[in-house]
Amino acid sequence: MGKILRVLSWRNMLVLSLAINFSLVLKILKGDRERGDSWDRTAYVSIWPVVSTTASGSSSLSSASCNYSKIEEDDDRIINLKFGDPTVYETYWQEMGEVTTMVIPGWQSLSYFSDENNLCWFLEPELGKEIVRVHKVVGNAVTQDRYIVVGTGSTQLYQAALYALSPHDESGPINVVSTAPYYSSYPLITDYLKSGLYRWGGDAKTYKEDGPYIELVTSPNNPDGFLRESVVNSSKGILIHDLAYYWPQYTPITSAADHDVMLFTASKSTGHAGMRIGWALVKDRETARKMIEYIELNTIGVSKDSQLRVAKVLKVVSDSCGNETAKSFFDHSYDAMYERWKLLKQVAKDTKRFSVPDFASQRCNFFGRVFEPQPAFAWFKCGEEIVDCEKFLREEKKILTKSGKHFGDELSYVRISMLDRDTNFNIFLHRISSSSNSTL
């Protein structure tokens, strides 16, 4: 009898547990449905897209073959294209399998130092070698007689460059300017620490003050995708060139960039944003030394594990460019961006309520052919009847974007990421393609 009671007790407890968990799940689902129309929910403030792909991370929809007008979707879902999370590259790296897989033993990377004989003592030699190699393969930047400074993403390198290039005397903070529409984080990063060395000075087009200044030249530009040059006509200017998007999937490579300070990042070159690795090519030794000093004080160097992973990825990218039997990384990425821009331009043309920039074609030295830029972001403009484009897309289409006001421009503009997964991008196309039938 005792054995029977024990069995019954166990079974009863199992049934009771299942019942409690099932009712809890139903309560959560019911609560989610009740909150479905609330713009205060987590999805609104989250930086991650709400629409997800399959468990493996791959998408069943392809930009190249998708008929976005026939997509079946959940109209209540929010599509987040506000941030440039480069998940468009997932498919390529999944298809590449284990070629970038690496094992890091527990004893490795214990020391702070990577190369004590290098000015940038925390730069892993393997990463330095692969950075030089990929730039040589692509032909987008001069590396000879340059110091390589590695950073935790190009954001840290930007801060390090400001520290290095600002006057360290009693002259007061130097103004930092960039041509609008400029990268929205520049003003925030520049003024975040309220430094006595530098401060945000606004739009370079309207800058008239005397004295030294720092001008940020982002080329191709974020958010509008155009190639840029400095605009402030003064011999007292110090230039920082942000070349995060100067890669052949985004724009024709017309020459090797040759500037005093050039910033690059793995985030937009290979899509590995999560590794948080960027690098600067610096001509002047003292500028490089001060940038390194900033990173020493800020983070005591940069993760060796991340550097080794990026080195492995860059090696695979460079190797793929010389492989005639398989599609190179840049061929694959170019095709993905080409198809997305082709579809977006067609939707804009059909609806007549939105527009995107027109770009001039140029010959790309890397690909050996002529094509138009196909930027990582679309500088999307709503028609005159829509005063606030960001608000319209958010409230009427449940599409999250970044307003032009954050880039020093008008409310009629928004920045839209072209780098999201196929699923999100195709739903975005589907929703704006139906705008001709919408009411304001």
C-alpha positions as CSV (number, residue, x, y, z in Angstrom):
1,M,0.0,0.0,0.0
2,G,2.9,2.4,0.8
3,K,4.3,1.8,-2.6
4,I,1.0,2.6,-4.3
5,L,0.6,5.8,-2.2
6,R,4.1,6.8,-3.2
7,V,3.4,6.2,-6.9
8,L,0.1,8.1,-6.7
9,S,1.7,10.9,-4.8
10,W,4.4,11.2,-7.5
11,R,1.9,11.1,-10.3
12,N,-0.4,13.6,-8.6
13,M,2.5,16.0,-8.1
14,L,3.4,15.7,-11.8
15,V,-0.1,16.4,-12.9
16,L,-0.4,19.3,-10.5
17,S,2.9,20.8,-11.7
18,L,1.9,20.5,-15.4
19,A,-1.5,22.2,-14.6
20,I,0.2,25.1,-12.8
21,N,2.7,25.6,-15.6
22,F,0.1,25.4,-18.3
23,S,-2.1,28.0,-16.6
24,L,0.9,30.2,-16.1
25,V,1.7,30.0,-19.8
26,L,-1.8,30.8,-20.8
27,K,-1.8,33.8,-18.4
28,I,1.4,35.1,-20.0
29,L,0.1,34.7,-23.5
30,K,-3.1,36.4,-22.5
31,G,-1.2,39.3,-21.0
32,D,0.9,39.6,-24.2
33,R,-2.2,39.8,-26.3
34,E,-3.7,42.4,-24.0
35,R,-0.5,44.5,-24.2
36,G,-0.2,44.0,-28.0
37,D,-1.4,47.5,-28.9
38,S,0.7,49.2,-26.3
39,W,3.6,51.3,-27.6
40,D,5.2,51.1,-24.1
41,R,6.1,47.4,-24.5
42,T,9.6,46.3,-24.5
43,A,9.8,45.8,-28.2
44,Y,9.4,49.6,-28.8
45,V,12.6,50.5,-26.9
46,S,14.5,47.3,-27.7
47,I,17.3,47.7,-30.2
48,W,16.7,44.2,-31.5
49,P,14.2,43.4,-34.3
50,V,10.9,42.0,-33.2
51,V,10.4,39.7,-36.1
52,S,12.8,36.8,-35.7
53,T,14.1,34.2,-38.1
54,T,14.1,30.4,-37.7
55,A,15.9,28.8,-34.8
56,S,19.1,28.3,-36.8
57,G,19.1,32.1,-37.5
58,S,18.5,31.6,-41.2
59,S,15.6,33.1,-43.0
60,S,13.1,31.3,-45.3
61,L,12.7,34.5,-47.3
62,S,15.2,35.9,-49.7
63,S,15.5,39.5,-50.9
64,A,16.6,38.2,-54.3
65,S,13.5,36.1,-54.8
66,C,10.9,37.4,-52.4
67,N,7.5,38.7,-53.7
68,Y,7.0,41.1,-50.9
69,S,3.5,42.0,-52.0
70,K,2.3,38.5,-51.1
71,I,4.0,38.1,-47.7
72,E,1.9,36.8,-44.9
73,E,2.7,38.7,-41.7
74,D,1.4,39.5,-38.3
75,D,0.2,43.1,-38.7
76,D,0.7,43.7,-34.9
77,R,4.4,43.0,-35.1
78,I,6.9,45.9,-34.9
79,I,9.7,46.0,-37.4
80,N,12.8,47.6,-35.9
81,L,15.0,49.2,-38.6
82,K,16.2,51.9,-36.3
83,F,19.7,50.5,-35.8
84,G,22.3,49.1,-38.1
85,D,22.6,45.6,-36.6
86,P,24.3,43.8,-39.5
87,T,22.4,40.5,-39.4
88,V,22.2,40.5,-43.2
89,Y,25.6,38.7,-43.1
90,E,24.4,35.8,-41.1
91,T,23.5,33.7,-44.1
92,Y,26.9,33.9,-45.6
93,W,28.8,33.0,-42.4
94,Q,26.4,30.1,-41.8
95,E,27.0,28.8,-45.3
96,M,30.8,29.0,-44.7
97,G,30.4,26.5,-41.9
98,E,33.4,25.9,-39.6
99,V,36.1,27.9,-41.5
100,T,36.0,30.7,-38.9
101,T,35.7,28.5,-35.9
102,M,38.6,28.6,-33.5
103,V,39.4,27.1,-30.1
104,I,41.1,29.3,-27.5
105,P,42.8,27.4,-24.8
106,G,42.3,28.5,-21.2
107,W,46.0,29.4,-20.8
108,Q,46.0,31.7,-23.8
109,S,45.6,35.5,-23.6
110,L,46.5,35.7,-19.9
111,S,48.9,38.6,-20.3
112,Y,47.9,42.2,-21.0
113,F,50.6,42.4,-23.6
114,S,50.4,41.2,-27.2
115,D,53.6,42.7,-28.6
116,E,55.8,44.8,-26.4
117,N,57.9,45.9,-29.3
118,N,54.9,47.4,-31.1
119,L,53.8,51.0,-30.3
120,C,50.3,49.6,-30.0
121,W,51.4,46.9,-27.5
122,F,47.9,45.4,-27.1
123,L,47.5,44.8,-30.9
124,E,47.6,41.1,-31.7
125,P,50.2,40.5,-34.4
126,E,47.9,38.2,-36.4
127,L,45.2,40.9,-36.5
128,G,47.7,43.5,-37.6
129,K,48.8,41.3,-40.4
130,E,45.3,40.5,-41.6
131,I,44.3,44.2,-41.5
132,V,47.1,45.1,-43.8
133,R,46.3,42.2,-46.1
134,V,42.5,42.9,-46.4
135,H,43.2,46.5,-47.3
136,K,45.7,45.5,-49.9
137,V,43.2,42.9,-51.4
138,V,40.4,45.5,-51.5
139,G,42.5,48.5,-52.3
140,N,40.5,50.8,-50.1
141,A,43.2,52.3,-47.9
142,V,46.9,52.9,-47.7
143,T,48.6,50.9,-44.9
144,Q,52.2,51.5,-45.7
145,D,54.0,53.7,-43.1
146,R,50.9,53.7,-41.0
147,Y,50.5,52.8,-37.3
148,I,47.6,50.5,-36.6
149,V,45.7,51.2,-33.4
150,V,43.1,48.6,-32.4
151,G,40.0,49.7,-30.4
152,T,36.8,48.3,-28.9
153,G,34.8,49.3,-32.0
154,S,35.3,52.5,-34.0
155,T,33.5,54.4,-31.3
156,Q,36.3,54.0,-28.8
157,L,38.8,54.9,-31.6
158,Y,36.8,58.1,-32.3
159,Q,37.0,59.1,-28.7
160,A,40.7,58.3,-28.7
161,A,41.3,60.4,-31.8
162,L,39.5,63.4,-30.2
163,Y,41.7,63.0,-27.1
164,A,44.9,62.7,-29.3
165,L,44.1,65.6,-31.6
166,S,42.8,68.2,-29.1
167,P,45.1,70.8,-27.8
168,H,46.2,69.9,-24.2
169,D,46.7,73.5,-23.0
170,E,44.7,76.4,-21.6
171,S,43.1,77.4,-25.0
172,G,39.8,75.7,-24.0
173,P,37.8,73.0,-25.8
174,I,38.3,72.6,-29.5
175,N,35.1,72.5,-31.7
176,V,34.2,69.3,-33.4
177,V,32.1,69.6,-36.5
178,S,30.6,67.4,-39.3
179,T,28.4,68.1,-42.3
180,A,24.7,67.5,-41.8
181,P,23.2,65.0,-42.1
182,Y,25.9,63.6,-39.8
183,Y,26.1,60.4,-37.9
184,S,23.7,60.9,-35.0
185,S,26.0,59.6,-32.3
186,Y,28.7,62.2,-33.0
187,P,27.2,65.0,-30.9
188,L,26.3,62.5,-28.1
189,I,29.7,60.9,-28.0
190,T,31.6,64.2,-28.3
191,D,29.7,65.9,-25.4
192,Y,29.1,62.8,-23.2
193,L,32.0,63.3,-20.9
194,K,31.8,67.1,-20.9
195,S,35.5,67.2,-21.6
196,G,37.5,70.3,-21.3
197,L,39.4,69.3,-24.4
198,Y,36.7,69.2,-27.0
199,R,33.0,70.0,-27.6
200,W,30.4,69.5,-30.4
201,G,30.4,72.5,-32.8
202,G,27.6,71.5,-35.1
203,D,27.1,71.5,-38.8
204,A,30.4,71.9,-40.7
205,K,28.6,73.7,-43.5
206,T,27.7,76.6,-41.3
207,Y,30.8,76.7,-39.1
208,K,32.4,80.1,-39.2
209,E,34.5,80.4,-36.0
210,D,38.2,81.2,-36.1
211,G,40.9,79.0,-34.6
212,P,41.6,75.3,-34.7
213,Y,38.8,72.8,-35.1
214,I,38.3,69.1,-35.8
215,E,36.2,68.0,-38.8
216,L,34.7,64.5,-39.0
217,V,34.5,63.3,-42.6
218,T,32.3,60.2,-42.9
219,S,32.7,58.7,-46.4
220,P,30.5,57.0,-47.5
221,N,28.3,59.0,-45.2
222,N,26.0,57.7,-42.5
223,P,23.1,58.3,-42.9
224,D,22.7,59.3,-46.6
225,G,25.4,57.2,-48.3
226,F,27.2,59.9,-50.3
227,L,30.9,60.1,-50.5
228,R,32.2,63.1,-48.5
229,E,35.1,65.5,-48.4
230,S,35.9,68.2,-45.8
231,V,33.9,71.4,-46.3
232,V,35.4,73.9,-43.8
233,N,37.8,76.0,-45.8
234,S,40.5,76.6,-43.2
235,S,44.2,75.6,-42.8
236,K,43.5,75.3,-39.0
237,G,41.4,72.2,-39.4
238,I,42.3,68.7,-38.2
239,L,40.5,65.9,-40.0
240,I,39.3,62.5,-38.9
241,H,38.1,60.2,-41.7
242,D,35.5,57.7,-40.6
243,L,35.6,55.0,-43.4
244,A,33.4,52.3,-41.8
245,Y,31.4,51.9,-45.0
246,Y,34.2,52.2,-47.6
247,W,33.9,48.6,-48.7
248,P,32.9,47.3,-52.1
249,Q,29.5,45.9,-51.0
250,Y,28.4,49.5,-50.3
251,T,30.2,51.7,-52.7
252,P,32.7,51.6,-55.7
253,I,36.3,51.6,-54.5
254,T,37.8,54.3,-56.7
255,S,41.1,54.7,-54.9
256,A,43.0,53.8,-51.8
257,A,42.1,56.3,-49.1
258,D,45.2,58.2,-47.9
259,H,44.4,60.4,-44.9
260,D,46.1,61.2,-41.5
261,V,43.6,59.3,-39.3
262,M,41.3,56.7,-40.9
263,L,38.8,54.6,-38.8
264,F,37.4,51.2,-39.8
265,T,35.3,48.6,-38.0
266,A,34.6,44.8,-38.3
267,S,30.9,45.7,-37.6
268,K,30.2,47.0,-41.1
269,S,33.1,45.4,-43.1
270,T,32.3,41.8,-42.2
271,G,29.2,42.1,-40.1
272,H,30.8,41.0,-36.8
273,A,29.4,43.8,-34.7
274,G,29.4,41.7,-31.5
275,M,33.1,41.2,-31.5
276,R,33.5,45.0,-30.9
277,I,36.7,45.5,-32.8
278,G,37.7,48.5,-34.9
279,W,41.0,49.8,-36.1
280,A,42.6,53.1,-37.0
281,L,45.3,53.7,-39.6
282,V,47.3,56.7,-38.3
283,K,50.1,58.5,-40.2
284,D,51.6,60.5,-37.3
285,R,53.4,58.6,-34.5
286,E,52.6,61.1,-31.8
287,T,48.9,61.0,-32.7
288,A,48.9,57.2,-32.6
289,R,50.8,57.2,-29.3
290,K,48.2,59.5,-27.7
291,M,45.3,57.4,-29.0
292,I,47.0,54.3,-27.5
293,E,47.4,56.2,-24.2
294,Y,43.7,57.0,-24.2
295,I,42.8,53.3,-24.7
296,E,45.3,52.3,-22.0
297,L,43.5,54.6,-19.5
298,N,40.1,53.7,-20.8
299,T,40.1,49.9,-21.0
300,I,43.8,48.9,-20.5
301,G,43.9,47.5,-24.1
302,V,41.5,45.5,-26.2
303,S,40.2,41.9,-25.8
304,K,42.7,39.5,-27.3
305,D,40.0,36.9,-27.9
306,S,38.0,39.3,-30.0
307,Q,41.1,40.3,-31.9
308,L,42.0,36.7,-32.7
309,R,38.4,36.0,-34.0
310,V,38.4,39.1,-36.2
311,A,41.9,38.1,-37.5
312,K,40.4,34.7,-38.5
313,V,37.4,36.3,-40.1
314,L,39.5,38.8,-42.1
315,K,41.8,35.9,-43.3
316,V,38.7,34.0,-44.6
317,V,37.5,37.2,-46.3
318,S,40.8,37.8,-48.1
319,D,41.2,34.1,-49.0
320,S,37.7,34.1,-50.5
321,C,38.6,36.9,-52.9
322,G,41.2,34.7,-54.5
323,N,39.0,31.6,-54.7
324,E,37.7,31.1,-58.2
325,T,35.6,28.1,-57.3
326,A,33.4,29.8,-54.7
327,K,31.6,33.1,-54.2
328,S,33.7,35.6,-52.3
329,F,32.4,37.4,-49.2
330,F,32.3,40.7,-51.1
331,D,30.5,39.2,-54.1
332,H,27.9,37.7,-51.8
333,S,27.5,41.0,-49.9
334,Y,27.3,43.1,-53.0
335,D,24.5,40.9,-54.4
336,A,22.5,41.1,-51.2
337,M,22.8,44.9,-51.1
338,Y,22.1,45.2,-54.8
339,E,18.8,43.2,-54.6
340,R,17.6,45.2,-51.5
341,W,18.3,48.5,-53.1
342,K,16.6,47.4,-56.4
343,L,13.5,46.4,-54.5
344,L,13.4,49.5,-52.3
345,K,13.8,51.8,-55.3
346,Q,11.0,50.0,-57.1
347,V,8.6,50.4,-54.1
348,A,9.5,54.1,-53.8
349,K,8.8,54.6,-57.5
350,D,5.5,52.7,-57.3
351,T,4.0,54.3,-54.2
352,K,5.2,57.9,-55.1
353,R,4.9,58.8,-51.4
354,F,8.5,58.1,-50.5
355,S,11.9,58.7,-52.1
356,V,15.5,57.6,-51.7
357,P,18.6,59.3,-52.9
358,D,19.9,59.0,-56.5
359,F,23.6,58.1,-56.7
360,A,26.1,58.5,-59.5
361,S,27.7,55.4,-60.9
362,Q,31.5,55.0,-60.7
363,R,34.0,52.4,-61.7
364,C,35.0,50.1,-58.8
365,N,38.7,49.1,-58.9
366,F,38.0,46.0,-56.8
367,F,35.2,44.5,-58.9
368,G,36.4,46.1,-62.2
369,R,32.9,47.3,-63.1
370,V,30.7,50.4,-62.9
371,F,27.8,50.6,-60.4
372,E,25.9,52.9,-58.1
373,P,26.5,53.0,-54.4
374,Q,24.2,50.8,-52.3
375,P,24.6,52.1,-48.8
376,A,24.1,50.3,-45.5
377,F,21.3,52.8,-44.7
378,A,18.5,54.3,-46.8
379,W,18.0,58.1,-46.3
380,F,14.3,57.8,-46.7
381,K,12.1,60.9,-47.3
382,C,8.4,61.0,-46.9
383,G,6.2,63.1,-49.2
384,E,5.1,66.6,-48.3
385,E,1.8,65.5,-46.9
386,I,3.7,63.6,-44.1
387,V,5.2,66.1,-41.8
388,D,6.9,63.7,-39.4
389,C,8.1,60.7,-41.3
390,E,9.4,58.8,-38.2
391,K,6.0,59.2,-36.4
392,F,4.0,58.2,-39.5
393,L,6.0,55.0,-40.0
394,R,5.9,54.1,-36.3
395,E,2.2,54.7,-35.8
396,E,0.8,53.8,-39.2
397,K,3.1,51.0,-40.3
398,K,4.6,49.8,-37.0
399,I,8.1,50.4,-38.4
400,L,10.8,51.9,-36.2
401,T,13.2,54.2,-37.8
402,K,15.5,57.1,-36.7
403,S,14.3,60.6,-37.3
404,G,16.2,63.1,-39.4
405,K,16.3,65.5,-36.5
406,H,18.9,63.3,-34.8
407,F,21.2,63.8,-37.9
408,G,20.8,67.5,-38.0
409,D,18.2,67.4,-40.7
410,E,14.4,67.7,-41.2
411,L,11.6,65.6,-39.8
412,S,10.6,64.5,-43.3
413,Y,13.7,62.2,-43.3
414,V,14.4,59.0,-41.5
415,R,17.3,56.6,-41.6
416,I,16.4,53.0,-42.3
417,S,18.8,50.1,-41.9
418,M,19.4,48.0,-45.0
419,L,21.3,45.4,-43.0
420,D,18.6,43.5,-41.2
421,R,17.5,39.9,-41.8
422,D,15.5,39.1,-44.9
423,T,12.3,38.5,-43.0
424,N,12.3,42.0,-41.5
425,F,13.4,43.8,-44.6
426,N,10.8,42.1,-46.8
427,I,7.9,42.9,-44.3
428,F,9.1,46.5,-44.3
429,L,8.9,46.5,-48.1
430,H,5.4,45.0,-48.0
431,R,4.1,47.6,-45.5
432,I,5.4,50.7,-47.3
433,S,4.3,49.3,-50.7
434,S,0.7,49.4,-49.4
435,S,1.0,53.1,-48.4
436,S,-0.7,54.3,-51.5
437,N,-3.9,52.9,-50.0
438,S,-3.3,54.3,-46.5
439,T,-5.0,57.3,-45.0
440,L,-3.2,59.9,-43.0
